[in-house]
Amino acid sequence: MSHQRHPEDFPLPTNRGNLPIVDSHLFDDLLPPEAAFELTAGLRRHREPFVGITEDGTPRPGLYRLNDAGTSPKAAVVAARAYLDGLAPHQRVVAALPMDAPEWRLWTNAIPTWHPKGMRLERLATGDRDRALAVIEASLSPVGYAQVRAVMALNENLGELIDDYRDTLTEFAYWFTVFGTPSGDAPWGWQLMGHHVDLHCVFVGGQVMLAPVFLGAEPTTGTGRFEGVHALGDETEVALAFRRTLDTNRQEEFLMGPSLRAEALPPELAGPWNGRHLAGAGSDNLILPPEGIVAASLPADQRDGLVELIRVYLDRLPPPQAERTLALVREHFDETRFAWRGGHDDECAFYYRIHSPVLLVEYDNHPGVFLTNPEPARYHVHTIVRAPNGNDYGRDLLAQHYRLHHGGHGSG
């Protein structure tokens, strides 16, 4: 699935320090205005009233059901309590925020332009950092946790590969924040935020919500001492396998365009920051009409191929929750769309989107940000997972929980 790569396989920069980044901080006032605007979207919009990603601006009610998914958060609760108990009091004040804190929605897949709350993992003592990672591990499936750790390691690989921004492109340049009080019955959750890694995990009513999620890598294959580290291979290969089964005579139903090269794209999809992505940081209230081929219209073997691709993203969740979420997606297969842009040979870059009333997935190949490839390449991947119609950050389930238990109060 992934072949061995060497540094010389990648287009490395010939000069250094072109971006105003020091010690995991991006100084947006030193950027050109357009770049600064794009890279501060999350900061500018996180206090807007939350609606959720919708087809027309109005969330559909009744899509998400508050009931026990058979996923006990007990291990995550124990891990989170151990983590918080191990911190110094002044750290704990910043490391744990109220459940309704606006910082839930404050994140970026780039380098932050603000001073984030939460604890930066590389600033923690080793034992404290290990306890923080244990919370993440206890909340995800083994596959999901391995993926997150691989992406974090590849961030440091990138710093070594380009020999630049070595105080920022590191394995632990990520902020970890606990929200609420870790508990078996009251809602709580956590956020992990930084370059190419944004996870929002919410425990409510026996369920685990993992959305929004951003996972990316530049490059996706480790070099040097990171040889053997790979990320986002299934997101690429399973998608290609599925795309290759689709009928050529139905291309007008799913193919948005034949290429990701800049000259083949509308200008708004050719930018270096978001690429084809629409649902990234700052897009909590995105209005996105469905596009693509309807899943329920596919023959059985192709439907199975799409389910296999959906599983790649859901399998980051603990298995009982992954199965429950897949069942929910299947309920809406007659409204689930799949769209593709780009080619599907062994080399070319591509974008795809799975859009269901209860799941939005985007995958994009990207041009170089720290590497210098001017056009999107298969070795730079961005992925996003959202819960449309108001359940990002578990908001829909939280509102149901608070109505049931607290007369509607506390939903933030």
C-alpha positions as CSV (number, residue, x, y, z in Angstrom):
1,M,0.0,0.0,0.0
2,S,2.9,2.4,0.8
3,H,6.3,2.0,-0.7
4,Q,9.5,3.2,1.0
5,R,10.3,6.8,0.5
6,H,13.6,8.7,0.7
7,P,14.1,12.5,1.3
8,E,15.2,13.0,-2.3
9,D,11.7,11.7,-3.4
10,F,10.1,14.9,-2.2
11,P,10.5,18.5,-3.5
12,L,12.4,20.2,-0.7
13,P,12.7,24.0,-0.2
14,T,15.9,25.6,-1.2
15,N,15.6,28.5,1.2
16,R,14.3,28.6,4.7
17,G,12.0,30.6,7.0
18,N,9.6,32.1,4.5
19,L,6.6,31.8,6.9
20,P,6.4,33.9,10.1
21,I,6.2,30.9,12.4
22,V,8.2,30.7,15.7
23,D,7.7,28.3,18.6
24,S,4.3,26.9,17.3
25,H,2.8,30.4,16.7
26,L,1.9,31.8,13.3
27,F,2.1,35.6,13.3
28,D,-0.8,36.4,10.9
29,D,-0.1,40.1,10.9
30,L,3.2,39.3,9.0
31,L,1.3,37.3,6.3
32,P,-0.2,38.6,3.1
33,P,-3.8,39.6,3.7
34,E,-5.5,36.8,1.8
35,A,-3.4,34.1,3.6
36,A,-4.0,35.8,6.9
37,F,-7.8,35.8,6.3
38,E,-7.9,32.1,5.3
39,L,-5.7,31.0,8.2
40,T,-7.7,32.8,10.9
41,A,-11.1,31.5,9.9
42,G,-11.5,29.4,13.1
43,L,-10.4,32.3,15.3
44,R,-12.8,34.7,13.6
45,R,-15.8,32.5,13.6
46,H,-15.8,30.3,16.6
47,R,-18.1,32.6,18.6
48,E,-20.8,32.8,15.9
49,P,-24.0,31.1,17.0
50,F,-23.7,27.5,16.2
51,V,-26.0,26.0,13.6
52,G,-24.1,23.1,12.1
53,I,-23.4,22.1,8.5
54,T,-26.7,22.0,6.6
55,E,-28.0,21.7,3.1
56,D,-30.0,25.0,3.3
57,G,-29.2,26.8,6.5
58,T,-31.7,24.9,8.7
59,P,-30.6,21.7,10.6
60,R,-32.9,18.8,10.2
61,P,-34.3,17.6,13.6
62,G,-34.6,14.1,14.8
63,L,-31.5,12.6,13.0
64,Y,-29.5,11.7,16.1
65,R,-30.8,9.5,18.9
66,L,-29.7,9.8,22.5
67,N,-29.3,6.2,23.8
68,D,-26.6,3.9,25.1
69,A,-24.3,2.8,22.3
70,G,-22.8,0.1,24.5
71,T,-19.6,2.1,24.6
72,S,-18.8,2.6,28.3
73,P,-16.5,5.6,28.7
74,K,-15.1,4.1,31.9
75,A,-11.5,3.7,30.7
76,A,-11.5,7.2,29.3
77,V,-12.9,8.6,32.5
78,V,-10.3,6.9,34.6
79,A,-7.5,8.1,32.3
80,A,-8.8,11.6,32.2
81,R,-9.1,11.8,36.0
82,A,-5.5,10.5,36.3
83,Y,-4.3,13.0,33.8
84,L,-5.9,16.0,35.6
85,D,-5.0,14.8,39.0
86,G,-1.3,14.6,38.0
87,L,-1.1,18.2,36.8
88,A,0.0,21.1,39.0
89,P,-2.9,23.3,40.1
90,H,-2.0,26.2,37.8
91,Q,-1.9,23.8,34.9
92,R,-5.3,22.3,35.7
93,V,-6.9,25.7,35.6
94,V,-6.0,26.0,31.9
95,A,-6.1,22.3,31.0
96,A,-9.7,21.7,31.9
97,L,-12.5,24.1,30.7
98,P,-16.2,24.1,31.2
99,M,-18.3,21.9,29.0
100,D,-19.9,25.0,27.3
101,A,-16.5,26.8,26.8
102,P,-16.3,28.5,23.3
103,E,-12.8,26.9,22.9
104,W,-14.5,23.7,21.6
105,R,-14.9,25.5,18.3
106,L,-11.6,27.3,18.3
107,W,-9.1,25.2,16.2
108,T,-7.0,25.2,13.2
109,N,-5.2,22.5,11.1
110,A,-2.5,25.1,10.5
111,I,-0.4,26.7,13.2
112,P,-2.4,28.7,15.7
113,T,-2.4,32.5,15.4
114,W,-3.5,32.8,19.1
115,H,-2.3,31.5,22.4
116,P,-4.4,28.3,22.9
117,K,-5.7,27.1,26.2
118,G,-5.2,23.5,27.1
119,M,-1.7,22.0,27.6
120,R,0.8,21.8,24.9
121,L,2.0,18.2,25.0
122,E,5.7,19.0,24.4
123,R,5.6,21.4,27.4
124,L,4.4,18.7,29.8
125,A,6.6,16.4,31.8
126,T,6.9,12.9,30.3
127,G,4.6,11.3,32.8
128,D,1.9,14.0,32.4
129,R,2.2,13.8,28.6
130,D,1.8,10.0,28.7
131,R,-1.3,10.4,30.9
132,A,-2.7,12.8,28.3
133,L,-2.1,10.4,25.5
134,A,-3.7,7.6,27.5
135,V,-7.0,9.6,27.5
136,I,-6.9,9.8,23.7
137,E,-6.0,6.1,23.5
138,A,-8.8,5.1,25.8
139,S,-11.3,7.1,23.8
140,L,-10.5,5.8,20.3
141,S,-10.2,2.4,18.7
142,P,-6.6,1.0,18.5
143,V,-6.6,1.8,14.7
144,G,-7.8,5.4,15.4
145,Y,-5.2,6.0,18.1
146,A,-2.4,4.5,15.9
147,Q,-3.4,6.8,13.1
148,V,-3.3,9.9,15.3
149,R,0.1,9.0,16.7
150,A,1.4,8.3,13.2
151,V,0.3,11.8,12.0
152,M,1.9,13.4,15.0
153,A,5.2,11.6,14.3
154,L,5.0,12.6,10.6
155,N,4.8,16.2,11.7
156,E,8.2,15.9,13.3
157,N,9.4,14.0,10.2
158,L,8.4,17.0,8.1
159,G,10.5,19.3,10.3
160,E,13.5,17.0,9.9
161,L,12.9,16.5,6.1
162,I,13.0,20.3,5.4
163,D,15.3,21.1,8.3
164,D,13.3,24.1,9.2
165,Y,10.7,25.3,11.8
166,R,12.2,22.7,14.2
167,D,10.6,24.4,17.2
168,T,7.1,23.9,15.6
169,L,7.1,20.9,13.3
170,T,7.5,18.4,16.2
171,E,5.7,15.3,17.4
172,F,4.1,16.9,20.4
173,A,3.3,20.5,19.2
174,Y,-0.4,19.8,20.0
175,W,-2.7,21.3,22.6
176,F,-4.8,18.9,24.7
177,T,-7.9,20.3,26.5
178,V,-10.4,18.5,28.7
179,F,-14.0,19.9,28.7
180,G,-16.4,19.3,31.6
181,T,-15.7,16.9,34.5
182,P,-14.8,13.4,33.4
183,S,-17.7,11.3,34.5
184,G,-19.6,8.1,33.7
185,D,-22.9,9.8,33.4
186,A,-22.5,13.5,32.8
187,P,-21.2,14.8,29.4
188,W,-17.6,15.6,29.0
189,G,-15.0,15.5,26.3
190,W,-11.6,16.6,25.0
191,Q,-9.9,18.4,22.1
192,L,-6.5,17.7,20.5
193,M,-5.5,20.6,18.3
194,G,-2.5,21.5,16.1
195,H,-0.9,21.1,12.7
196,H,-2.7,18.3,10.7
197,V,-4.5,17.0,13.9
198,D,-7.8,18.2,15.2
199,L,-9.9,15.8,17.2
200,H,-13.1,16.7,19.1
201,C,-14.3,13.8,21.3
202,V,-17.5,14.1,23.3
203,F,-19.0,11.5,25.7
204,V,-22.8,11.8,26.1
205,G,-25.5,9.3,27.0
206,G,-23.2,6.3,26.5
207,Q,-22.1,7.5,23.1
208,V,-18.8,8.8,21.7
209,M,-19.1,11.6,19.2
210,L,-15.9,12.2,17.2
211,A,-16.5,15.3,15.1
212,P,-15.1,17.5,13.7
213,V,-12.0,15.5,12.9
214,F,-9.1,16.8,10.7
215,L,-6.2,14.4,10.0
216,G,-3.6,15.2,7.5
217,A,0.1,14.5,6.6
218,E,2.8,16.1,4.5
219,P,4.3,13.7,3.5
220,T,2.2,10.6,4.4
221,T,5.2,8.3,4.5
222,G,8.1,8.7,6.9
223,T,11.7,9.0,5.9
224,G,15.0,8.6,7.8
225,R,14.4,7.6,11.4
226,F,10.6,7.7,10.7
227,E,10.9,5.1,8.0
228,G,8.0,2.7,8.4
229,V,5.6,5.4,9.7
230,H,2.6,5.7,7.3
231,A,-0.7,7.6,7.6
232,L,-3.9,7.9,5.6
233,G,-3.2,5.0,3.3
234,D,-6.6,3.4,3.5
235,E,-8.3,6.7,3.1
236,T,-6.4,6.9,-0.3
237,E,-6.3,3.2,-1.5
238,V,-9.8,2.1,-0.4
239,A,-11.3,5.2,-2.1
240,L,-9.3,4.5,-5.3
241,A,-10.5,0.9,-5.3
242,F,-14.1,2.0,-4.9
243,R,-13.8,4.8,-7.6
244,R,-12.5,2.3,-10.1
245,T,-15.6,0.2,-9.8
246,L,-17.9,3.0,-10.7
247,D,-19.5,2.9,-14.1
248,T,-18.0,5.2,-16.8
249,N,-21.5,5.9,-18.2
250,R,-22.5,7.4,-14.9
251,Q,-19.6,9.8,-14.6
252,E,-21.9,12.9,-14.9
253,E,-23.5,11.8,-11.7
254,F,-20.3,11.8,-9.5
255,L,-17.4,13.4,-11.4
256,M,-17.0,17.1,-10.4
257,G,-14.0,17.5,-12.7
258,P,-11.2,15.5,-14.3
259,S,-8.1,17.1,-12.6
260,L,-6.9,18.9,-9.5
261,R,-4.4,21.0,-11.4
262,A,-4.9,24.7,-10.8
263,E,-5.8,25.5,-14.4
264,A,-8.5,22.9,-14.4
265,L,-10.2,24.3,-11.2
266,P,-12.4,27.2,-10.4
267,P,-10.3,29.8,-8.6
268,E,-12.0,29.3,-5.3
269,L,-11.0,25.6,-5.3
270,A,-7.4,26.2,-6.4
271,G,-6.2,28.1,-3.3
272,P,-3.1,26.9,-1.4
273,W,-4.8,26.9,2.1
274,N,-8.0,25.0,1.9
275,G,-7.7,23.4,-1.6
276,R,-11.0,21.6,-2.3
277,H,-12.0,21.4,1.3
278,L,-15.1,23.2,2.3
279,A,-15.7,21.9,5.9
280,G,-12.4,22.9,7.6
281,A,-11.8,25.2,10.6
282,G,-14.3,28.1,10.8
283,S,-16.9,26.2,8.7
284,D,-19.2,25.0,11.5
285,N,-22.2,26.7,9.8
286,L,-21.3,25.8,6.2
287,I,-24.3,25.5,3.8
288,L,-23.5,22.6,1.5
289,P,-26.1,21.4,-1.0
290,P,-25.6,17.7,-1.8
291,E,-23.6,16.7,-4.9
292,G,-22.7,13.4,-6.4
293,I,-24.1,10.0,-7.1
294,V,-26.8,8.6,-4.7
295,A,-25.5,5.7,-2.7
296,A,-28.8,3.8,-2.8
297,S,-28.7,3.9,-6.6
298,L,-25.5,1.9,-6.8
299,P,-25.5,-1.9,-7.5
300,A,-24.9,-4.0,-4.4
301,D,-21.2,-4.5,-4.9
302,Q,-20.6,-0.8,-5.3
303,R,-22.7,0.0,-2.3
304,D,-20.5,-2.5,-0.4
305,G,-17.4,-0.6,-1.6
306,L,-18.8,2.7,-0.4
307,V,-19.5,1.2,3.0
308,E,-16.0,-0.1,3.2
309,L,-14.7,3.4,2.5
310,I,-17.1,4.9,5.1
311,R,-15.8,2.3,7.6
312,V,-12.2,3.6,7.2
313,Y,-13.3,6.8,8.8
314,L,-15.8,5.4,11.4
315,D,-13.3,2.7,12.5
316,R,-11.4,5.4,14.4
317,L,-14.2,5.1,16.9
318,P,-14.5,2.3,19.5
319,P,-16.0,-0.7,17.7
320,P,-19.5,-0.5,19.3
321,Q,-19.8,3.2,18.4
322,A,-18.5,2.6,14.9
323,E,-21.1,0.0,14.3
324,R,-23.9,2.2,15.7
325,T,-22.8,5.2,13.5
326,L,-22.6,3.0,10.4
327,A,-26.1,1.8,11.1
328,L,-27.3,5.4,11.3
329,V,-25.5,6.2,8.0
330,R,-27.1,3.2,6.3
331,E,-30.6,4.5,7.4
332,H,-29.9,7.5,5.1
333,F,-28.3,5.7,2.2
334,D,-31.1,7.0,-0.1
335,E,-29.8,10.6,0.7
336,T,-26.1,9.8,0.8
337,R,-24.0,11.2,-2.1
338,F,-20.5,10.4,-3.3
339,A,-18.6,12.9,-5.5
340,W,-15.1,12.8,-6.9
341,R,-12.7,15.3,-8.6
342,G,-9.5,14.3,-10.3
343,G,-8.2,11.1,-11.9
344,H,-8.0,7.6,-10.5
345,D,-4.7,6.2,-11.9
346,D,-1.7,5.3,-9.7
347,E,-0.3,8.8,-9.5
348,C,-2.7,11.6,-9.9
349,A,-4.1,13.7,-7.1
350,F,-7.8,13.6,-6.3
351,Y,-10.6,14.9,-4.0
352,Y,-13.7,13.1,-2.9
353,R,-16.7,13.8,-0.6
354,I,-19.2,11.5,1.1
355,H,-22.2,13.6,2.1
356,S,-25.0,12.1,4.3
357,P,-27.5,13.8,6.6
358,V,-25.4,12.3,9.5
359,L,-21.9,12.1,8.1
360,L,-19.7,14.4,5.9
361,V,-16.3,13.2,4.8
362,E,-13.8,15.1,2.7
363,Y,-10.5,13.9,1.3
364,D,-8.1,16.1,-0.6
365,N,-4.6,15.9,-2.0
366,H,-2.8,19.1,-1.5
367,P,0.0,21.2,-3.0
368,G,3.1,21.8,-0.9
369,V,2.9,24.0,2.1
370,F,6.3,23.2,3.6
371,L,7.3,21.0,0.7
372,T,7.5,22.8,-2.7
373,N,5.2,20.9,-5.1
374,P,3.1,23.6,-6.8
375,E,0.3,21.2,-7.7
376,P,-1.6,18.8,-5.4
377,A,0.3,15.5,-4.8
378,R,-0.8,12.1,-3.5
379,Y,1.7,12.3,-0.7
380,H,0.1,15.4,1.0
381,V,-3.4,14.4,2.3
382,H,-6.0,16.3,4.2
383,T,-9.2,14.6,5.6
384,I,-12.2,16.0,7.4
385,V,-15.1,14.3,9.2
386,R,-18.1,16.2,10.3
387,A,-21.5,15.4,11.8
388,P,-23.9,17.5,9.8
389,N,-27.2,18.9,10.9
390,G,-26.0,20.1,14.3
391,N,-24.1,17.3,15.9
392,D,-20.5,18.5,15.5
393,Y,-19.0,18.7,19.0
394,G,-21.9,16.4,20.0
395,R,-24.1,19.4,20.1
396,D,-27.4,17.7,19.1
397,L,-26.9,14.9,21.6
398,L,-25.9,17.3,24.3
399,A,-29.0,19.4,23.8
400,Q,-31.1,16.2,24.1
401,H,-29.3,15.2,27.2
402,Y,-29.7,18.6,28.9
403,R,-33.4,18.7,28.0
404,L,-33.9,15.2,29.5
405,H,-31.9,15.8,32.7
406,H,-31.6,19.5,33.4
407,G,-34.7,21.1,31.9
408,G,-32.7,22.4,29.0
409,H,-29.9,24.2,30.9
410,G,-26.2,23.7,30.4
411,S,-26.1,23.1,26.7
412,G,-23.9,26.1,26.0
